[in-house]
Amino acid sequence: MLRVSAALLGALALAAPAYAITPFPDGFHSKEIVTNGTTLHVRVGGQGPAVVMLHGFGDTGDMWAPVAAALAPDHTVVVPDLRGMGLSAHPDDGYTKKNEAADIAGVMDALNVKTADLVTHDIGNMVGYALAAGYPGRITKWVVIDAPLPGVGNWAAQLSNPKTWHFNFYGPDEERLVAGRERIYLDRFWDELSADPSVIDEATRQHYAELYARPRAMHDAFEQFKAFPRDGVDNRAFLAEGKLMMPVLALGGEKSYGAGMATELEFVASDVTGGVIPNSGHWIMEENPTATTTTIVDFLTK
């Protein structure tokens, strides 16, 4: 199992705590790309082989700026906001991860990206699996970070975990409970799923809370979770066609999924390397961006 150098990166992580939202470097630009019946907000920059980076709930594509900066000298980096999230459009439906994978394939087509490495976190993992399984010739490597896949592996155990009550938290009354209280709702995730809540600073919390307070943003975030049962059916169908063959790096936060991420990915992929991000819970880019960035870059460039 791959572990980040405890002497070097562990020290760096302790010496350099997570910062407020890092801007994407000069040379990146944003565009609105029409794809699969919706429009995604996409950041693009760099030069060379492509890397697509997908975020999850509680974040947007903004989370990936430090990794994008490290990759851009030698890679074209493509960072969308998922359907209904961040600055992307808010369609009424289409939140199965299989359909969202088609969104991302359409972004790749629009940018003339034939093949790409893939980096994903949280719900981005679920879209990423559908993309890698549904378009296997287009994904060359996959870094998958700290969330399991619906319907396969140890998913049933996730459903009985008290911390995953939000998987079934959606509907008109649930939206009324959260409306105007988006920051309170998101604080629960940042506080309970991190190794040290104080590391996720006020500016970061404000940034994402404002994005999730935009019209329809929380409704569409809930739609991501509402689709999990259908995602499980789709994932079992993908798996019935065979395991993924591309190299996969499965990373877990030390205080979250840890080494168990490799076990989860071994259910669906044949070439899996495991890794652990030290001094981190679920929010790897907010809690330990140095180790996370170094680990991703090392895997994609070796």
MODA-V940091 format. One record per residue. N is the residue number from 1. PHI is phi in degrees with one decimal (999 if undefined). OMEGA is omega in degrees with one decimal (* if undefined). D_FIRST is the distance of its C-alpha to the first C-alpha in Angstrom with 2 decimals. Layout:
n=N phi=PHI omega=OMEGA d_first=D_FIRST
n=N phi=PHI omega=OMEGA d_first=D_FIRST
This chain:
n=1 phi=999 omega=179.7 d_first=0.00
n=2 phi=-76.8 omega=172.7 d_first=3.79
n=3 phi=-127.3 omega=176.1 d_first=6.40
n=4 phi=-66.7 omega=-179.3 d_first=10.01
n=5 phi=-53.5 omega=-177.6 d_first=12.25
n=6 phi=-64.8 omega=-176.6 d_first=13.81
n=7 phi=-69.5 omega=-175.2 d_first=16.97
n=8 phi=-90.5 omega=-172.5 d_first=17.67
n=9 phi=-72.7 omega=176.0 d_first=16.44
n=10 phi=-60.9 omega=178.5 d_first=16.77
n=11 phi=-65.1 omega=178.9 d_first=20.26
n=12 phi=-61.4 omega=-178.0 d_first=21.03
n=13 phi=-64.1 omega=179.7 d_first=20.17
n=14 phi=-73.6 omega=-177.5 d_first=22.50
n=15 phi=-80.1 omega=-175.5 d_first=25.12
n=16 phi=-125.5 omega=-178.1 d_first=25.19
n=17 phi=-64.4 omega=-180.0 d_first=25.31
n=18 phi=-59.4 omega=-177.2 d_first=25.20
n=19 phi=-108.2 omega=172.1 d_first=28.43
n=20 phi=-63.3 omega=-173.6 d_first=30.85
n=21 phi=-52.8 omega=178.6 d_first=30.54
n=22 phi=-86.2 omega=177.1 d_first=29.89
n=23 phi=-72.4 omega=172.5 d_first=32.18
n=24 phi=-67.6 omega=-174.2 d_first=31.08
n=25 phi=-69.7 omega=173.8 d_first=32.07
n=26 phi=-55.1 omega=-178.1 d_first=35.41
n=27 phi=101.4 omega=173.4 d_first=35.58
n=28 phi=-82.7 omega=174.5 d_first=33.96
n=29 phi=-137.3 omega=178.9 d_first=36.42
n=30 phi=-110.0 omega=176.1 d_first=36.56
n=31 phi=-145.4 omega=176.7 d_first=38.28
n=32 phi=-100.7 omega=-174.5 d_first=39.14
n=33 phi=-110.6 omega=176.3 d_first=38.19
n=34 phi=-78.5 omega=-175.6 d_first=40.00
n=35 phi=-155.7 omega=169.2 d_first=37.78
n=36 phi=52.4 omega=176.0 d_first=38.09
n=37 phi=82.5 omega=176.9 d_first=40.95
n=38 phi=-144.3 omega=178.4 d_first=39.63
n=39 phi=-131.2 omega=179.5 d_first=38.99
n=40 phi=-107.9 omega=172.0 d_first=35.68
n=41 phi=-83.1 omega=-171.4 d_first=35.49
n=42 phi=-132.0 omega=173.9 d_first=33.23
n=43 phi=-99.2 omega=-176.8 d_first=32.28
n=44 phi=-137.7 omega=175.9 d_first=32.03
n=45 phi=-168.2 omega=178.5 d_first=31.66
n=46 phi=88.8 omega=-178.7 d_first=30.38
n=47 phi=-151.7 omega=179.0 d_first=30.70
n=48 phi=116.4 omega=179.3 d_first=28.77
n=49 phi=-57.3 omega=-171.7 d_first=26.37
n=50 phi=-82.6 omega=169.7 d_first=26.05
n=51 phi=-129.3 omega=175.8 d_first=23.36
n=52 phi=-103.5 omega=-175.5 d_first=24.24
n=53 phi=-124.3 omega=-175.9 d_first=23.02
n=54 phi=-119.2 omega=-179.3 d_first=23.79
n=55 phi=-90.8 omega=175.2 d_first=24.24
n=56 phi=-131.2 omega=-178.9 d_first=24.76
n=57 phi=-71.6 omega=-179.3 d_first=27.24
n=58 phi=87.6 omega=177.1 d_first=28.27
n=59 phi=-130.5 omega=163.2 d_first=27.54
n=60 phi=-136.1 omega=176.3 d_first=28.92
n=61 phi=-58.6 omega=178.0 d_first=27.87
n=62 phi=-56.9 omega=-177.1 d_first=28.89
n=63 phi=-58.8 omega=-169.5 d_first=25.47
n=64 phi=-90.3 omega=-174.5 d_first=24.01
n=65 phi=-54.7 omega=-180.0 d_first=26.51
n=66 phi=-62.8 omega=178.3 d_first=24.33
n=67 phi=-70.0 omega=178.4 d_first=21.80
n=68 phi=-58.4 omega=179.5 d_first=24.85
n=69 phi=-62.9 omega=-179.8 d_first=26.41
n=70 phi=-72.6 omega=-177.1 d_first=23.49
n=71 phi=-87.2 omega=-168.8 d_first=23.35
n=72 phi=-58.0 omega=179.6 d_first=27.12
n=73 phi=-59.8 omega=-174.9 d_first=28.15
n=74 phi=-128.2 omega=-178.0 d_first=26.46
n=75 phi=-142.3 omega=166.6 d_first=25.98
n=76 phi=-85.9 omega=-173.3 d_first=28.31
n=77 phi=-106.2 omega=-176.6 d_first=26.83
n=78 phi=-120.3 omega=-172.8 d_first=28.14
n=79 phi=-128.7 omega=176.9 d_first=27.86
n=80 phi=-84.5 omega=158.0 d_first=29.95
n=81 phi=-89.1 omega=-178.8 d_first=30.90
n=82 phi=-64.4 omega=176.0 d_first=30.52
n=83 phi=-46.8 omega=176.7 d_first=33.73
n=84 phi=75.4 omega=-175.8 d_first=35.72
n=85 phi=-127.9 omega=179.0 d_first=33.52
n=86 phi=58.9 omega=-179.6 d_first=33.96
n=87 phi=-101.5 omega=175.7 d_first=36.76
n=88 phi=-77.7 omega=-179.6 d_first=36.54
n=89 phi=-68.7 omega=-173.6 d_first=39.42
n=90 phi=-121.0 omega=177.5 d_first=39.86
n=91 phi=-69.2 omega=-176.5 d_first=40.83
n=92 phi=-70.8 omega=-175.1 d_first=42.00
n=93 phi=-147.2 omega=177.9 d_first=39.51
n=94 phi=93.9 omega=-172.8 d_first=36.68
n=95 phi=-95.4 omega=167.7 d_first=33.73
n=96 phi=-67.5 omega=-176.1 d_first=31.91
n=97 phi=-71.5 omega=173.6 d_first=28.59
n=98 phi=-63.4 omega=178.0 d_first=29.77
n=99 phi=-69.7 omega=178.0 d_first=32.77
n=100 phi=-67.3 omega=173.4 d_first=30.86
n=101 phi=-62.5 omega=176.0 d_first=28.74
n=102 phi=-65.4 omega=173.2 d_first=32.14
n=103 phi=-55.3 omega=-174.9 d_first=32.91
n=104 phi=-70.7 omega=175.6 d_first=29.98
n=105 phi=-59.7 omega=177.3 d_first=30.87
n=106 phi=-67.1 omega=174.3 d_first=34.36
n=107 phi=-62.0 omega=177.8 d_first=33.22
n=108 phi=-60.0 omega=178.1 d_first=31.52
n=109 phi=-60.9 omega=-177.5 d_first=34.78
n=110 phi=-62.9 omega=-179.8 d_first=36.87
n=111 phi=-95.3 omega=-178.6 d_first=34.97
n=112 phi=59.3 omega=176.1 d_first=35.04
n=113 phi=-97.9 omega=-177.5 d_first=31.26
n=114 phi=-80.3 omega=179.8 d_first=30.67
n=115 phi=-135.2 omega=-178.6 d_first=26.88
n=116 phi=-156.4 omega=160.8 d_first=24.22
n=117 phi=-75.7 omega=-173.9 d_first=20.60
n=118 phi=-131.8 omega=176.2 d_first=19.98
n=119 phi=-129.0 omega=-174.5 d_first=18.51
n=120 phi=-140.4 omega=178.1 d_first=19.21
n=121 phi=-143.2 omega=170.9 d_first=19.23
n=122 phi=60.3 omega=179.5 d_first=20.87
n=123 phi=-59.6 omega=172.9 d_first=23.77
n=124 phi=-56.6 omega=176.1 d_first=22.85
n=125 phi=-60.0 omega=-175.5 d_first=19.93
n=126 phi=-70.5 omega=172.8 d_first=22.68
n=127 phi=-64.9 omega=-179.4 d_first=24.82
n=128 phi=-62.4 omega=178.4 d_first=21.94
n=129 phi=-64.1 omega=178.1 d_first=21.26
n=130 phi=-62.4 omega=177.7 d_first=25.01
n=131 phi=-68.8 omega=-178.3 d_first=25.18
n=132 phi=-67.1 omega=-179.2 d_first=22.44
n=133 phi=-80.4 omega=-178.0 d_first=23.90
n=134 phi=-82.8 omega=-178.8 d_first=27.48
n=135 phi=-133.8 omega=-168.7 d_first=27.38
n=136 phi=-62.9 omega=179.6 d_first=24.64
n=137 phi=-76.4 omega=-175.3 d_first=26.35
n=138 phi=-102.7 omega=-178.8 d_first=26.21
n=139 phi=-110.1 omega=-172.3 d_first=22.50
n=140 phi=-96.5 omega=173.4 d_first=20.56
n=141 phi=-145.0 omega=179.6 d_first=17.10
n=142 phi=-138.5 omega=169.6 d_first=16.03
n=143 phi=-103.5 omega=-173.0 d_first=14.13
n=144 phi=-121.8 omega=-163.4 d_first=14.58
n=145 phi=-126.7 omega=158.2 d_first=14.62
n=146 phi=58.4 omega=166.3 d_first=15.37
n=147 phi=-169.0 omega=-179.1 d_first=17.86
n=148 phi=-82.6 omega=-176.8 d_first=18.18
n=149 phi=-111.8 omega=-178.9 d_first=20.55
n=150 phi=-57.8 omega=169.2 d_first=24.07
n=151 phi=83.3 omega=-178.4 d_first=25.17
n=152 phi=-132.4 omega=178.5 d_first=22.05
n=153 phi=62.6 omega=-177.4 d_first=19.23
n=154 phi=-96.0 omega=-176.3 d_first=19.84
n=155 phi=-57.8 omega=-178.1 d_first=22.34
n=156 phi=-57.7 omega=178.3 d_first=25.16
n=157 phi=-66.7 omega=177.7 d_first=23.51
n=158 phi=-63.2 omega=-176.3 d_first=23.31
n=159 phi=-68.8 omega=178.4 d_first=27.03
n=160 phi=-100.1 omega=177.9 d_first=27.86
n=161 phi=-78.1 omega=-178.5 d_first=25.91
n=162 phi=-56.1 omega=-178.3 d_first=28.72
n=163 phi=-74.9 omega=-178.9 d_first=26.90
n=164 phi=-105.0 omega=177.8 d_first=27.14
n=165 phi=-57.2 omega=-177.0 d_first=30.94
n=166 phi=-68.7 omega=176.3 d_first=31.15
n=167 phi=-58.7 omega=-178.6 d_first=30.05
n=168 phi=-113.5 omega=-179.5 d_first=33.69
n=169 phi=-100.9 omega=177.4 d_first=35.35
n=170 phi=-161.7 omega=-179.0 d_first=37.50
n=171 phi=126.7 omega=-175.3 d_first=41.17
n=172 phi=-59.0 omega=-178.9 d_first=44.35
n=173 phi=-70.2 omega=177.0 d_first=44.61
n=174 phi=-62.5 omega=178.3 d_first=40.98
n=175 phi=-66.2 omega=177.2 d_first=41.59
n=176 phi=-65.0 omega=178.6 d_first=44.74
n=177 phi=-63.6 omega=-174.5 d_first=42.89
n=178 phi=-90.1 omega=-176.6 d_first=40.44
n=179 phi=-55.6 omega=-177.1 d_first=42.99
n=180 phi=80.2 omega=179.7 d_first=43.73
n=181 phi=-124.4 omega=-175.8 d_first=40.98
n=182 phi=-58.9 omega=180.0 d_first=37.98
n=183 phi=-63.6 omega=179.0 d_first=36.83
n=184 phi=-61.2 omega=-178.7 d_first=37.04
n=185 phi=-62.2 omega=-178.6 d_first=35.07
n=186 phi=-69.7 omega=177.3 d_first=32.26
n=187 phi=-56.8 omega=178.5 d_first=32.22
n=188 phi=-56.7 omega=-179.1 d_first=31.25
n=189 phi=-70.0 omega=-179.0 d_first=27.95
n=190 phi=-65.6 omega=-177.7 d_first=27.23
n=191 phi=-78.3 omega=-173.8 d_first=28.22
n=192 phi=-78.8 omega=-173.8 d_first=26.69
n=193 phi=-104.5 omega=177.4 d_first=23.31
n=194 phi=-104.7 omega=174.6 d_first=22.57
n=195 phi=-74.2 omega=-179.3 d_first=21.38
n=196 phi=-145.6 omega=-175.7 d_first=24.64
n=197 phi=-56.2 omega=-176.7 d_first=27.28
n=198 phi=-67.4 omega=-179.3 d_first=29.18
n=199 phi=-72.1 omega=177.8 d_first=26.59
n=200 phi=-85.8 omega=-165.4 d_first=27.61
n=201 phi=-76.8 omega=-174.9 d_first=30.93
n=202 phi=-62.7 omega=-178.4 d_first=34.32
n=203 phi=-63.5 omega=177.9 d_first=34.60
n=204 phi=-64.3 omega=-179.9 d_first=31.40
n=205 phi=-62.5 omega=179.7 d_first=32.62
n=206 phi=-64.0 omega=-177.9 d_first=36.05
n=207 phi=-57.7 omega=-176.7 d_first=34.84
n=208 phi=-74.3 omega=177.6 d_first=32.99
n=209 phi=-61.4 omega=177.7 d_first=35.61
n=210 phi=-65.3 omega=179.4 d_first=38.29
n=211 phi=-67.1 omega=-179.3 d_first=36.55
n=212 phi=-78.0 omega=175.2 d_first=36.07
n=213 phi=-90.5 omega=177.8 d_first=39.72
n=214 phi=-65.5 omega=-179.5 d_first=41.02
n=215 phi=-53.5 omega=177.2 d_first=43.14
n=216 phi=71.4 omega=-173.7 d_first=41.28
n=217 phi=-63.6 omega=-178.0 d_first=37.85
n=218 phi=-73.1 omega=174.9 d_first=37.06
n=219 phi=-55.9 omega=-177.0 d_first=38.73
n=220 phi=-72.1 omega=172.7 d_first=36.52
n=221 phi=-62.8 omega=176.9 d_first=33.38
n=222 phi=-62.2 omega=178.5 d_first=34.49
n=223 phi=-62.8 omega=176.1 d_first=35.01
n=224 phi=-59.2 omega=-179.8 d_first=31.29
n=225 phi=-73.8 omega=-179.9 d_first=30.71
n=226 phi=-57.6 omega=-178.1 d_first=33.84
n=227 phi=-80.3 omega=-174.8 d_first=32.48
n=228 phi=-53.9 omega=179.4 d_first=29.44
n=229 phi=-58.3 omega=176.6 d_first=31.30
n=230 phi=-66.1 omega=177.8 d_first=32.27
n=231 phi=-60.3 omega=178.3 d_first=28.77
n=232 phi=-61.9 omega=177.1 d_first=27.60
n=233 phi=-61.3 omega=179.7 d_first=30.28
n=234 phi=-62.6 omega=-178.3 d_first=29.34
n=235 phi=-65.8 omega=177.4 d_first=25.62
n=236 phi=-65.3 omega=176.2 d_first=26.56
n=237 phi=-68.3 omega=175.4 d_first=28.86
n=238 phi=-59.0 omega=-176.1 d_first=26.24
n=239 phi=-64.4 omega=178.4 d_first=23.91
n=240 phi=-62.8 omega=178.1 d_first=26.95
n=241 phi=-84.7 omega=178.6 d_first=27.11
n=242 phi=121.8 omega=179.9 d_first=23.69
n=243 phi=-76.7 omega=173.4 d_first=20.04
n=244 phi=-64.2 omega=-177.0 d_first=19.05
n=245 phi=-108.1 omega=-178.7 d_first=18.49
n=246 phi=-71.9 omega=175.9 d_first=17.37
n=247 phi=-61.1 omega=-178.3 d_first=13.82
n=248 phi=-126.0 omega=170.7 d_first=12.22
n=249 phi=-107.9 omega=-177.7 d_first=9.80
n=250 phi=-103.3 omega=-175.6 d_first=9.73
n=251 phi=-109.8 omega=172.9 d_first=10.02
n=252 phi=-124.4 omega=171.4 d_first=11.55
n=253 phi=-66.0 omega=-176.9 d_first=13.79
n=254 phi=-54.3 omega=-178.1 d_first=13.24
n=255 phi=-99.9 omega=178.7 d_first=16.65
n=256 phi=-129.6 omega=-177.2 d_first=16.46
n=257 phi=-75.8 omega=175.8 d_first=14.09
n=258 phi=50.9 omega=-178.3 d_first=10.98
n=259 phi=-66.4 omega=179.1 d_first=8.06
n=260 phi=-65.2 omega=177.7 d_first=10.96
n=261 phi=-63.2 omega=178.6 d_first=11.04
n=262 phi=-63.1 omega=177.8 d_first=8.63
n=263 phi=-59.6 omega=179.0 d_first=11.09
n=264 phi=-60.7 omega=-175.9 d_first=13.93
n=265 phi=-74.6 omega=176.8 d_first=13.24
n=266 phi=-65.3 omega=174.4 d_first=12.82
n=267 phi=-67.8 omega=-172.1 d_first=16.45
n=268 phi=-121.2 omega=-175.9 d_first=17.62
n=269 phi=-137.0 omega=-174.9 d_first=15.54
n=270 phi=-94.0 omega=-173.3 d_first=14.85
n=271 phi=-122.4 omega=-172.5 d_first=12.33
n=272 phi=-114.1 omega=168.6 d_first=9.42
n=273 phi=-110.1 omega=179.2 d_first=6.17
n=274 phi=-98.0 omega=176.4 d_first=4.87
n=275 phi=-154.3 omega=-179.6 d_first=5.80
n=276 phi=-127.9 omega=174.5 d_first=8.45
n=277 phi=-89.8 omega=-175.5 d_first=11.84
n=278 phi=-72.1 omega=175.0 d_first=13.56
n=279 phi=54.5 omega=-177.8 d_first=17.21
n=280 phi=-147.9 omega=165.5 d_first=17.38
n=281 phi=-96.5 omega=-176.3 d_first=18.38
n=282 phi=-72.2 omega=-169.4 d_first=18.93
n=283 phi=-90.4 omega=-167.8 d_first=20.80
n=284 phi=-59.2 omega=-178.2 d_first=18.11
n=285 phi=-77.2 omega=176.3 d_first=20.63
n=286 phi=-82.5 omega=-173.7 d_first=23.29
n=287 phi=-91.9 omega=-179.6 d_first=21.34
n=288 phi=-147.6 omega=-177.9 d_first=19.05
n=289 phi=-63.5 omega=-177.8 d_first=20.04
n=290 phi=-64.5 omega=-178.9 d_first=19.20
n=291 phi=-66.1 omega=-179.1 d_first=15.45
n=292 phi=-63.4 omega=-179.6 d_first=15.37
n=293 phi=-60.9 omega=-177.9 d_first=17.59
n=294 phi=-62.0 omega=-178.6 d_first=15.87
n=295 phi=-65.2 omega=178.8 d_first=12.44
n=296 phi=-64.6 omega=-176.9 d_first=14.43
n=297 phi=-63.1 omega=179.7 d_first=16.70
n=298 phi=-60.5 omega=-178.3 d_first=14.27
n=299 phi=-68.6 omega=-176.1 d_first=12.72
n=300 phi=-75.8 omega=-175.7 d_first=16.30
n=301 phi=-103.6 omega=-178.0 d_first=17.91
n=302 phi=-80.1 omega=* d_first=15.88
